[in-house]
């Protein structure tokens, strides 16, 4: 089994920055793609950023491109999502997820991930 734990969420003002972390532990700690998702109340869970195992390739949804940066530290089994210039519409529950499927790049969405964290809340006030 694999466990993912997000941290770093909070309440900030528009224009501020936050860095989310996702710590991965368990029996499978190599070869996975890491994705970040977010889900606002009443909306779908959307994939917003993905990074491959090597860290060379990254994908961003249009809504966050240019403001968010995904990274990972394989030695620490930890992934990060640096979020700059936050907007009220970024308010959501943020999840990290791990995928060993390797079938598509980027992964098509929720169904291609194997393990999930419990989420961390990000609230951006105007």
N, CA, C and O atoms as a GROMACS GRO file, in nm:
protein
  504
    1UNK      N    1   0.082  -0.119   0.000
    1UNK     CA    2   0.000   0.000   0.000
    1UNK      C    3   0.087   0.125   0.000
    1UNK      O    4   0.205   0.123   0.035
    2UNK      N    5   0.025   0.233  -0.040
    2UNK     CA    6   0.092   0.362  -0.047
    2UNK      C    7   0.005   0.466   0.022
    2UNK      O    8  -0.118   0.464   0.009
    3UNK      N    9   0.068   0.555   0.095
    3UNK     CA   10  -0.004   0.664   0.160
    3UNK      C   11   0.048   0.797   0.109
    3UNK      O   12   0.169   0.815   0.091
    4UNK      N   13  -0.043   0.889   0.086
    4UNK     CA   14  -0.009   1.024   0.044
    4UNK      C   15  -0.071   1.121   0.144
    4UNK      O   16  -0.188   1.109   0.179
    5UNK      N   17   0.008   1.217   0.189
    5UNK     CA   18  -0.041   1.314   0.286
    5UNK      C   19  -0.007   1.454   0.236
    5UNK      O   20   0.110   1.488   0.219
    6UNK      N   21  -0.111   1.534   0.213
    6UNK     CA   22  -0.091   1.672   0.170
    6UNK      C   23  -0.079   1.764   0.291
    6UNK      O   24  -0.132   1.735   0.398
    7UNK      N   25  -0.010   1.874   0.272
    7UNK     CA   26  -0.001   1.977   0.375
    7UNK      C   27   0.027   2.110   0.307
    7UNK      O   28   0.063   2.115   0.189
    8UNK      N   29   0.009   2.218   0.383
    8UNK     CA   30   0.044   2.349   0.332
    8UNK      C   31  -0.072   2.437   0.293
    8UNK      O   32  -0.053   2.553   0.256
    9UNK      N   33  -0.193   2.383   0.300
    9UNK     CA   34  -0.307   2.466   0.266
    9UNK      C   35  -0.334   2.572   0.371
    9UNK      O   36  -0.271   2.572   0.477
   10UNK      N   37  -0.427   2.661   0.341
   10UNK     CA   38  -0.459   2.765   0.437
   10UNK      C   39  -0.546   2.872   0.376
   10UNK      O   40  -0.594   2.860   0.264
   11UNK      N   41  -0.564   2.978   0.454
   11UNK     CA   42  -0.643   3.094   0.412
   11UNK      C   43  -0.548   3.207   0.378
   11UNK      O   44  -0.468   3.249   0.461
   12UNK      N   45  -0.558   3.255   0.254
   12UNK     CA   46  -0.471   3.363   0.208
   12UNK      C   47  -0.554   3.466   0.134
   12UNK      O   48  -0.672   3.446   0.106
   13UNK      N   49  -0.490   3.578   0.103
   13UNK     CA   50  -0.556   3.682   0.026
   13UNK      C   51  -0.518   3.670  -0.122
   13UNK      O   52  -0.415   3.612  -0.157
   14UNK      N   53  -0.601   3.725  -0.206
   14UNK     CA   54  -0.572   3.727  -0.349
   14UNK      C   55  -0.435   3.789  -0.374
   14UNK      O   56  -0.401   3.892  -0.316
   15UNK      N   57  -0.357   3.726  -0.461
   15UNK     CA   58  -0.223   3.772  -0.491
   15UNK      C   59  -0.114   3.705  -0.409
   15UNK      O   60   0.004   3.715  -0.443
   16UNK      N   61  -0.152   3.638  -0.301
   16UNK     CA   62  -0.055   3.569  -0.217
   16UNK      C   63  -0.008   3.439  -0.280
   16UNK      O   64  -0.056   3.398  -0.386
   17UNK      N   65   0.086   3.376  -0.213
   17UNK     CA   66   0.141   3.248  -0.258
   17UNK      C   67   0.128   3.143  -0.148
   17UNK      O   68   0.122   3.175  -0.029
   18UNK      N   69   0.123   3.018  -0.191
   18UNK     CA   70   0.125   2.904  -0.099
   18UNK      C   71   0.205   2.793  -0.166
   18UNK      O   72   0.211   2.785  -0.289
   19UNK      N   73   0.265   2.708  -0.084
   19UNK     CA   74   0.329   2.588  -0.138
   19UNK      C   75   0.269   2.467  -0.069
   19UNK      O   76   0.277   2.452   0.053
   20UNK      N   77   0.210   2.382  -0.148
   20UNK     CA   78   0.156   2.257  -0.098
   20UNK      C   79   0.262   2.148  -0.108
   20UNK      O   80   0.344   2.146  -0.200
   21UNK      N   81   0.259   2.057  -0.013
   21UNK     CA   82   0.348   1.941  -0.015
   21UNK      C   83   0.267   1.814  -0.015
   21UNK      O   84   0.155   1.811   0.036
   22UNK      N   85   0.324   1.710  -0.071
   22UNK     CA   86   0.260   1.579  -0.073
   22UNK      C   87   0.367   1.476  -0.038
   22UNK      O   88   0.455   1.446  -0.119
   23UNK      N   89   0.359   1.422   0.082
   23UNK     CA   90   0.455   1.322   0.127
   23UNK      C   91   0.402   1.182   0.096
   23UNK      O   92   0.289   1.148   0.128
   24UNK      N   93   0.486   1.103   0.031
   24UNK     CA   94   0.448   0.968  -0.011
   24UNK      C   95   0.524   0.866   0.072
   24UNK      O   96   0.645   0.878   0.091
   25UNK      N   97   0.454   0.766   0.121
   25UNK     CA   98   0.517   0.658   0.198
   25UNK      C   99   0.452   0.526   0.163
   25UNK      O  100   0.342   0.521   0.106
   26UNK      N  101   0.521   0.418   0.196
   26UNK     CA  102   0.466   0.286   0.168
   26UNK      C  103   0.564   0.197   0.096
   26UNK      O  104   0.685   0.216   0.104
   27UNK      N  105   0.510   0.099   0.026
   27UNK     CA  106   0.593  -0.005  -0.032
   27UNK      C  107   0.631   0.019  -0.176
   27UNK      O  108   0.718  -0.050  -0.229
   28UNK      N  109   0.568   0.117  -0.243
   28UNK     CA  110   0.600   0.147  -0.381
   28UNK      C  111   0.642   0.293  -0.389
   28UNK      O  112   0.558   0.383  -0.392
   29UNK      N  113   0.771   0.315  -0.394
   29UNK     CA  114   0.818   0.453  -0.385
   29UNK      C  115   0.901   0.494  -0.506
   29UNK      O  116   0.982   0.586  -0.498
   30UNK      N  117   0.880   0.426  -0.618
   30UNK     CA  118   0.952   0.466  -0.738
   30UNK      C  119   0.864   0.446  -0.860
   30UNK      O  120   0.770   0.366  -0.859
   31UNK      N  121   0.897   0.520  -0.964
   31UNK     CA  122   0.833   0.500  -1.093
   31UNK      C  123   0.696   0.561  -1.110
   31UNK      O  124   0.630   0.532  -1.210
   32UNK      N  125   0.650   0.644  -1.018
   32UNK     CA  126   0.513   0.694  -1.029
   32UNK      C  127   0.509   0.837  -1.079
   32UNK      O  128   0.598   0.918  -1.054
   33UNK      N  129   0.404   0.865  -1.150
   33UNK     CA  130   0.368   1.001  -1.188
   33UNK      C  131   0.285   1.063  -1.075
   33UNK      O  132   0.200   0.996  -1.017
   34UNK      N  133   0.311   1.188  -1.045
   34UNK     CA  134   0.235   1.255  -0.940
   34UNK      C  135   0.147   1.364  -1.002
   34UNK      O  136   0.192   1.441  -1.086
   35UNK      N  137   0.025   1.367  -0.958
   35UNK     CA  138  -0.068   1.469  -1.005
   35UNK      C  139  -0.128   1.547  -0.889
   35UNK      O  140  -0.141   1.496  -0.778
   36UNK      N  141  -0.163   1.671  -0.918
   36UNK     CA  142  -0.238   1.755  -0.824
   36UNK      C  143  -0.375   1.782  -0.884
   36UNK      O  144  -0.388   1.815  -1.002
   37UNK      N  145  -0.476   1.768  -0.802
   37UNK     CA  146  -0.613   1.793  -0.840
   37UNK      C  147  -0.673   1.895  -0.743
   37UNK      O  148  -0.620   1.918  -0.635
   38UNK      N  149  -0.784   1.954  -0.784
   38UNK     CA  150  -0.859   2.036  -0.690
   38UNK      C  151  -1.007   2.021  -0.716
   38UNK      O  152  -1.051   1.993  -0.828
   39UNK      N  153  -1.083   2.039  -0.609
   39UNK     CA  154  -1.228   2.025  -0.619
   39UNK      C  155  -1.294   2.133  -0.536
   39UNK      O  156  -1.278   2.139  -0.414
   40UNK      N  157  -1.368   2.218  -0.604
   40UNK     CA  158  -1.446   2.321  -0.536
   40UNK      C  159  -1.584   2.264  -0.505
   40UNK      O  160  -1.627   2.169  -0.570
   41UNK      N  161  -1.654   2.321  -0.407
   41UNK     CA  162  -1.788   2.270  -0.371
   41UNK      C  163  -1.881   2.266  -0.491
   41UNK      O  164  -1.895   2.365  -0.563
   42UNK      N  165  -1.944   2.152  -0.512
   42UNK     CA  166  -2.039   2.138  -0.620
   42UNK      C  167  -1.979   2.119  -0.758
   42UNK      O  168  -2.051   2.116  -0.857
   43UNK      N  169  -1.846   2.107  -0.764
   43UNK     CA  170  -1.780   2.093  -0.894
   43UNK      C  171  -1.702   1.962  -0.900
   43UNK      O  172  -1.682   1.894  -0.800
   44UNK      N  173  -1.658   1.929  -1.021
   44UNK     CA  174  -1.579   1.808  -1.042
   44UNK      C  175  -1.439   1.824  -0.986
   44UNK      O  176  -1.391   1.936  -0.964
   45UNK      N  177  -1.374   1.711  -0.963
   45UNK     CA  178  -1.233   1.714  -0.925
   45UNK      C  179  -1.150   1.724  -1.053
   45UNK      O  180  -1.153   1.634  -1.137
   46UNK      N  181  -1.076   1.833  -1.066
   46UNK     CA  182  -1.002   1.861  -1.188
   46UNK      C  183  -0.853   1.840  -1.169
   46UNK      O  184  -0.796   1.878  -1.066
   47UNK      N  185  -0.791   1.782  -1.267
   47UNK     CA  186  -0.645   1.767  -1.271
   47UNK      C  187  -0.584   1.900  -1.311
   47UNK      O  188  -0.619   1.954  -1.416
   48UNK      N  189  -0.493   1.953  -1.230
   48UNK     CA  190  -0.437   2.084  -1.260
   48UNK      C  191  -0.288   2.081  -1.289
   48UNK      O  192  -0.238   2.170  -1.358
   49UNK      N  193  -0.216   1.983  -1.239
   49UNK     CA  194  -0.072   1.977  -1.264
   49UNK      C  195  -0.025   1.833  -1.248
   49UNK      O  196  -0.073   1.759  -1.161
   50UNK      N  197   0.069   1.794  -1.332
   50UNK     CA  198   0.122   1.658  -1.331
   50UNK      C  199   0.272   1.664  -1.355
   50UNK      O  200   0.319   1.746  -1.433
   51UNK      N  201   0.346   1.575  -1.289
   51UNK     CA  202   0.489   1.565  -1.312
   51UNK      C  203   0.525   1.418  -1.324
   51UNK      O  204   0.475   1.334  -1.250
   52UNK      N  205   0.614   1.388  -1.418
   52UNK     CA  206   0.650   1.248  -1.435
   52UNK      C  207   0.757   1.206  -1.335
   52UNK      O  208   0.805   1.289  -1.257
   53UNK      N  209   0.794   1.080  -1.337
   53UNK     CA  210   0.885   1.028  -1.237
   53UNK      C  211   1.020   1.099  -1.239
   53UNK      O  212   1.074   1.133  -1.134
   54UNK      N  213   1.073   1.121  -1.357
   54UNK     CA  214   1.205   1.184  -1.367
   54UNK      C  215   1.201   1.332  -1.331
   54UNK      O  216   1.304   1.391  -1.298
   55UNK      N  217   1.083   1.390  -1.338
   55UNK     CA  218   1.072   1.533  -1.312
   55UNK      C  219   1.098   1.619  -1.435
   55UNK      O  220   1.092   1.741  -1.427
   56UNK      N  221   1.125   1.554  -1.547
   56UNK     CA  222   1.157   1.629  -1.669
   56UNK      C  223   1.031   1.684  -1.734
   56UNK      O  224   1.033   1.794  -1.789
   57UNK      N  225   0.922   1.609  -1.729
   57UNK     CA  226   0.799   1.651  -1.796
   57UNK      C  227   0.694   1.695  -1.696
   57UNK      O  228   0.673   1.633  -1.592
   58UNK      N  229   0.629   1.805  -1.730
   58UNK     CA  230   0.521   1.857  -1.646
   58UNK      C  231   0.406   1.903  -1.734
   58UNK      O  232   0.426   1.946  -1.848
   59UNK      N  233   0.288   1.894  -1.680
   59UNK     CA  234   0.167   1.938  -1.748
   59UNK      C  235   0.089   2.030  -1.655
   59UNK      O  236   0.084   2.008  -1.534
   60UNK      N  237   0.029   2.134  -1.713
   60UNK     CA  238  -0.054   2.226  -1.636
   60UNK      C  239  -0.186   2.249  -1.707
   60UNK      O  240  -0.190   2.262  -1.829
   61UNK      N  241  -0.292   2.255  -1.630
   61UNK     CA  242  -0.419   2.297  -1.686
   61UNK      C  243  -0.412   2.447  -1.717
   61UNK      O  244  -0.336   2.521  -1.654
   62UNK      N  245  -0.490   2.489  -1.813
   62UNK     CA  246  -0.486   2.628  -1.854
   62UNK      C  247  -0.516   2.727  -1.743
   62UNK      O  248  -0.465   2.839  -1.742
   63UNK      N  249  -0.600   2.684  -1.648
   63UNK     CA  250  -0.641   2.775  -1.541
   63UNK      C  251  -0.528   2.809  -1.444
   63UNK      O  252  -0.536   2.907  -1.371
   64UNK      N  253  -0.421   2.728  -1.443
   64UNK     CA  254  -0.311   2.752  -1.348
   64UNK      C  255  -0.178   2.775  -1.417
   64UNK      O  256  -0.080   2.813  -1.352
   65UNK      N  257  -0.172   2.752  -1.546
   65UNK     CA  258  -0.046   2.765  -1.618
   65UNK      C  259   0.010   2.905  -1.605
   65UNK      O  260  -0.062   3.004  -1.624
   66UNK      N  261   0.137   2.913  -1.571
   66UNK     CA  262   0.202   3.042  -1.553
   66UNK      C  263   0.198   3.092  -1.409
   66UNK      O  264   0.272   3.183  -1.372
   67UNK      N  265   0.112   3.032  -1.327
   67UNK     CA  266   0.102   3.073  -1.186
   67UNK      C  267   0.146   2.962  -1.091
   67UNK      O  268   0.202   2.990  -0.985
   68UNK      N  269   0.120   2.838  -1.128
   68UNK     CA  270   0.153   2.723  -1.043
   68UNK      C  271   0.273   2.649  -1.101
   68UNK      O  272   0.291   2.644  -1.223
   69UNK      N  273   0.353   2.592  -1.013
   69UNK     CA  274   0.467   2.511  -1.054
   69UNK      C  275   0.469   2.382  -0.973
   69UNK      O  276   0.465   2.383  -0.850
   70UNK      N  277   0.475   2.271  -1.045
   70UNK     CA  278   0.484   2.140  -0.980
   70UNK      C  279   0.629   2.095  -0.979
   70UNK      O  280   0.702   2.118  -1.075
   71UNK      N  281   0.669   2.031  -0.872
   71UNK     CA  282   0.805   1.978  -0.862
   71UNK      C  283   0.802   1.858  -0.770
   71UNK      O  284   0.701   1.827  -0.708
   72UNK      N  285   0.916   1.789  -0.762
   72UNK     CA  286   0.924   1.675  -0.672
   72UNK      C  287   1.067   1.657  -0.628
   72UNK      O  288   1.161   1.695  -0.697
   73UNK      N  289   1.082   1.597  -0.510
   73UNK     CA  290   1.211   1.560  -0.457
   73UNK      C  291   1.205   1.409  -0.436
   73UNK      O  292   1.148   1.362  -0.337
   74UNK      N  293   1.263   1.334  -0.528
   74UNK     CA  294   1.251   1.188  -0.521
   74UNK      C  295   1.321   1.132  -0.399
   74UNK      O  296   1.277   1.032  -0.343
   75UNK      N  297   1.430   1.196  -0.356
   75UNK     CA  298   1.502   1.148  -0.238
   75UNK      C  299   1.414   1.157  -0.114
   75UNK      O  300   1.427   1.075  -0.023
   76UNK      N  301   1.326   1.256  -0.111
   76UNK     CA  302   1.238   1.274   0.005
   76UNK      C  303   1.100   1.215  -0.017
   76UNK      O  304   1.015   1.220   0.071
   77UNK      N  305   1.078   1.158  -0.136
   77UNK     CA  306   0.945   1.106  -0.170
   77UNK      C  307   0.837   1.209  -0.144
   77UNK      O  308   0.733   1.180  -0.085
   78UNK      N  309   0.863   1.329  -0.190
   78UNK     CA  310   0.771   1.440  -0.166
   78UNK      C  311   0.752   1.519  -0.294
   78UNK      O  312   0.847   1.545  -0.368
   79UNK      N  313   0.629   1.557  -0.319
   79UNK     CA  314   0.597   1.644  -0.431
   79UNK      C  315   0.550   1.779  -0.381
   79UNK      O  316   0.507   1.792  -0.266
   80UNK      N  317   0.559   1.878  -0.467
   80UNK     CA  318   0.524   2.014  -0.427
   80UNK      C  319   0.439   2.080  -0.534
   80UNK      O  320   0.448   2.048  -0.653
   81UNK      N  321   0.356   2.173  -0.490
   81UNK     CA  322   0.283   2.258  -0.582
   81UNK      C  323   0.298   2.402  -0.532
   81UNK      O  324   0.236   2.441  -0.433
   82UNK      N  325   0.382   2.477  -0.600
   82UNK     CA  326   0.400   2.618  -0.568
   82UNK      C  327   0.290   2.697  -0.639
   82UNK      O  328   0.277   2.691  -0.762
   83UNK      N  329   0.213   2.772  -0.562
   83UNK     CA  330   0.100   2.845  -0.617
   83UNK      C  331   0.123   2.994  -0.593
   83UNK      O  332   0.126   3.040  -0.479
   84UNK      N  333   0.138   3.068  -0.701
   84UNK     CA  334   0.161   3.212  -0.693
   84UNK      C  335   0.042   3.288  -0.748
   84UNK      O  336  -0.039   3.234  -0.824
   85UNK      N  337   0.033   3.414  -0.709
   85UNK     CA  338  -0.074   3.500  -0.759
   85UNK      C  339  -0.211   3.432  -0.746
   85UNK      O  340  -0.287   3.424  -0.843
   86UNK      N  341  -0.239   3.386  -0.628
   86UNK     CA  342  -0.363   3.312  -0.606
   86UNK      C  343  -0.484   3.402  -0.625
   86UNK      O  344  -0.481   3.522  -0.596
   87UNK      N  345  -0.591   3.342  -0.675
   87UNK     CA  346  -0.715   3.412  -0.703
   87UNK      C  347  -0.829   3.346  -0.624
   87UNK      O  348  -0.818   3.229  -0.586
   88UNK      N  349  -0.936   3.419  -0.599
   88UNK     CA  350  -1.049   3.358  -0.527
   88UNK      C  351  -1.100   3.230  -0.594
   88UNK      O  352  -1.146   3.138  -0.527
   89UNK      N  353  -1.092   3.225  -0.726
   89UNK     CA  354  -1.139   3.105  -0.796
   89UNK      C  355  -1.047   2.985  -0.778
   89UNK      O  356  -1.080   2.876  -0.823
   90UNK      N  357  -0.934   3.004  -0.713
   90UNK     CA  358  -0.847   2.891  -0.679
   90UNK      C  359  -0.891   2.821  -0.551
   90UNK      O  360  -0.836   2.717  -0.514
   91UNK      N  361  -0.990   2.878  -0.484
   91UNK     CA  362  -1.039   2.818  -0.360
   91UNK      C  363  -1.096   2.680  -0.388
   91UNK      O  364  -1.184   2.663  -0.472
   92UNK      N  365  -1.043   2.580  -0.316
   92UNK     CA  366  -1.083   2.442  -0.338
   92UNK      C  367  -1.012   2.352  -0.239
   92UNK      O  368  -0.923   2.395  -0.165
   93UNK      N  369  -1.052   2.227  -0.239
   93UNK     CA  370  -0.979   2.122  -0.168
   93UNK      C  371  -0.879   2.064  -0.266
   93UNK      O  372  -0.916   2.018  -0.375
   94UNK      N  373  -0.753   2.065  -0.229
   94UNK     CA  374  -0.646   2.021  -0.318
   94UNK      C  375  -0.598   1.882  -0.278
   94UNK      O  376  -0.572   1.854  -0.161
   95UNK      N  377  -0.588   1.795  -0.378
   95UNK     CA  378  -0.546   1.657  -0.358
   95UNK      C  379  -0.421   1.627  -0.439
   95UNK      O  380  -0.404   1.679  -0.549
   96UNK      N  381  -0.335   1.542  -0.385
   96UNK     CA  382  -0.230   1.484  -0.467
   96UNK      C  383  -0.262   1.336  -0.490
   96UNK      O  384  -0.334   1.274  -0.412
   97UNK      N  385  -0.208   1.283  -0.598
   97UNK     CA  386  -0.236   1.145  -0.634
   97UNK      C  387  -0.114   1.087  -0.706
   97UNK      O  388  -0.034   1.160  -0.764
   98UNK      N  389  -0.102   0.956  -0.700
   98UNK     CA  390   0.011   0.886  -0.762
   98UNK      C  391  -0.040   0.782  -0.861
   98UNK      O  392  -0.140   0.714  -0.836
   99UNK      N  393   0.029   0.772  -0.973
   99UNK     CA  394  -0.010   0.679  -1.077
   99UNK      C  395   0.109   0.598  -1.125
   99UNK      O  396   0.215   0.654  -1.154
  100UNK      N  397   0.091   0.466  -1.133
  100UNK     CA  398   0.192   0.377  -1.190
  100UNK      C  399   0.149   0.325  -1.327
  100UNK      O  400   0.214   0.237  -1.383
  101UNK      N  401   0.038   0.379  -1.382
  101UNK     CA  402  -0.018   0.323  -1.505
  101UNK      C  403   0.074   0.347  -1.624
  101UNK      O  404   0.104   0.254  -1.699
  102UNK      N  405   0.117   0.470  -1.643
  102UNK     CA  406   0.203   0.503  -1.755
  102UNK      C  407   0.140   0.488  -1.891
  102UNK      O  408   0.210   0.473  -1.991
  103UNK      N  409   0.007   0.491  -1.898
  103UNK     CA  410  -0.060   0.467  -2.025
  103UNK      C  411  -0.074   0.592  -2.112
  103UNK      O  412  -0.069   0.582  -2.234
  104UNK      N  413  -0.090   0.706  -2.050
  104UNK     CA  414  -0.108   0.831  -2.124
  104UNK      C  415  -0.022   0.941  -2.062
  104UNK      O  416   0.007   0.938  -1.943
  105UNK      N  417   0.016   1.036  -2.144
  105UNK     CA  418   0.080   1.157  -2.093
  105UNK      C  419   0.012   1.278  -2.156
  105UNK      O  420   0.005   1.292  -2.278
  106UNK      N  421  -0.038   1.368  -2.067
  106UNK     CA  422  -0.053   1.345  -1.924
  106UNK      C  423  -0.164   1.244  -1.897
  106UNK      O  424  -0.243   1.214  -1.987
  107UNK      N  425  -0.171   1.192  -1.776
  107UNK     CA  426  -0.284   1.104  -1.743
  107UNK      C  427  -0.416   1.175  -1.773
  107UNK      O  428  -0.428   1.296  -1.755
  108UNK      N  429  -0.513   1.099  -1.818
  108UNK     CA  430  -0.638   1.159  -1.864
  108UNK      C  431  -0.720   1.216  -1.751
  108UNK      O  432  -0.801   1.307  -1.772
  109UNK      N  433  -0.702   1.164  -1.629
  109UNK     CA  434  -0.780   1.217  -1.519
  109UNK      C  435  -0.785   1.120  -1.402
  109UNK      O  436  -0.699   1.034  -1.385
  110UNK      N  437  -0.888   1.137  -1.324
  110UNK     CA  438  -0.903   1.065  -1.197
  110UNK      C  439  -0.882   0.915  -1.212
  110UNK      O  440  -0.815   0.853  -1.130
  111UNK      N  441  -0.939   0.858  -1.314
  111UNK     CA  442  -0.940   0.712  -1.329
  111UNK      C  443  -0.802   0.653  -1.352
  111UNK      O  444  -0.784   0.532  -1.340
  112UNK      N  445  -0.703   0.734  -1.383
  112UNK     CA  446  -0.570   0.683  -1.411
  112UNK      C  447  -0.477   0.691  -1.292
  112UNK      O  448  -0.357   0.664  -1.305
  113UNK      N  449  -0.528   0.726  -1.178
  113UNK     CA  450  -0.446   0.734  -1.057
  113UNK      C  451  -0.479   0.621  -0.962
  113UNK      O  452  -0.592   0.575  -0.952
  114UNK      N  453  -0.375   0.577  -0.891
  114UNK     CA  454  -0.389   0.459  -0.806
  114UNK      C  455  -0.411   0.492  -0.658
  114UNK      O  456  -0.485   0.422  -0.589
  115UNK      N  457  -0.347   0.596  -0.611
  115UNK     CA  458  -0.357   0.632  -0.469
  115UNK      C  459  -0.377   0.782  -0.456
  115UNK      O  460  -0.330   0.861  -0.538
  116UNK      N  461  -0.450   0.819  -0.349
  116UNK     CA  462  -0.487   0.958  -0.326
  116UNK      C  463  -0.457   0.999  -0.182
  116UNK      O  464  -0.459   0.917  -0.090
  117UNK      N  465  -0.429   1.128  -0.167
  117UNK     CA  466  -0.423   1.185  -0.034
  117UNK      C  467  -0.561   1.228   0.012
  117UNK      O  468  -0.660   1.212  -0.060
  118UNK      N  469  -0.566   1.281   0.133
  118UNK     CA  470  -0.694   1.316   0.193
  118UNK      C  471  -0.737   1.459   0.159
  118UNK      O  472  -0.852   1.498   0.183
  119UNK      N  473  -0.646   1.536   0.104
  119UNK     CA  474  -0.678   1.672   0.062
  119UNK      C  475  -0.637   1.777   0.164
  119UNK      O  476  -0.631   1.750   0.285
  120UNK      N  477  -0.608   1.896   0.115
  120UNK     CA  478  -0.579   2.011   0.200
  120UNK      C  479  -0.654   2.131   0.144
  120UNK      O  480  -0.654   2.155   0.023
  121UNK      N  481  -0.716   2.206   0.232
  121UNK     CA  482  -0.803   2.316   0.188
  121UNK      C  483  -0.722   2.442   0.160
  121UNK      O  484  -0.635   2.481   0.238
  122UNK      N  485  -0.751   2.503   0.048
  122UNK     CA  486  -0.695   2.633   0.012
  122UNK      C  487  -0.812   2.729  -0.007
  122UNK      O  488  -0.902   2.704  -0.087
  123UNK      N  489  -0.809   2.838   0.067
  123UNK     CA  490  -0.913   2.939   0.057
  123UNK      C  491  -0.848   3.073   0.029
  123UNK      O  492  -0.759   3.117   0.102
  124UNK      N  493  -0.893   3.137  -0.079
  124UNK     CA  494  -0.836   3.264  -0.121
  124UNK      C  495  -0.945   3.370  -0.111
  124UNK      O  496  -1.048   3.361  -0.177
  125UNK      N  497  -0.921   3.470  -0.028
  125UNK     CA  498  -1.018   3.578  -0.012
  125UNK      C  499  -0.984   3.694  -0.104
  125UNK      O  500  -0.868   3.717  -0.139
  126UNK      N  501  -1.086   3.765  -0.143
  126UNK     CA  502  -1.066   3.877  -0.237
  126UNK      C  503  -1.037   4.007  -0.163
  126UNK      O  504  -1.018   4.111  -0.227
   0.00000   0.00000   0.00000
